[in-house]
Amino acid sequence: MKSGHLVAVLPSCRIASSPVHTVWPKVRHLRSKTRSTIDALVAQLPAMLVE
């Protein structure tokens, strides 16, 4: 599709859920864009993983 939206190719195919891990460098201060990405994942990912 040219709209840029994702399309389910195999909607009846499901995979088993698994934990998601995030790894980043151990530094005193994270870059603001790294911190923003982590915050967005924490806020939005759980709702995306619910069937």
Residue pairs with C-beta under 8 A, 6 or more apart in sequence:
1 7
14 51
17 49
20 45
20 49
22 38
22 41
24 30
24 34
24 38
30 38
